[in-house]
Amino acid sequence: MYWNWNSNHMNGWGWLAMSLSMVLFWALLIAVGVLLFRALSRGSADTHTRASRTTPEQLLAERFARGELDEDEYRRRLAVLRSDSPDRTKYSP
């Protein structure tokens, strides 16, 4: 392989290697930024998952508190939730 020590010109492979390394550098930098953003915003996402873990009794109580259910219907549905009977679809909302 012939090297011209007096010339500072880069051949095609040098340009390709330089271009690929810059693309990889920026991809790595963006990936680190996205992962850092997701890690920092995960704290607020945990509060949303806790809210979705409410029990059926809590959901029923919330509906009763909002006035969607009257007292008789609330008590009937609560009794069905607390019973061991397999027929729970009878009083579904």
Order of alpha helices (4+ residues) and beta strands (2+ residues): alpha-alpha-alpha
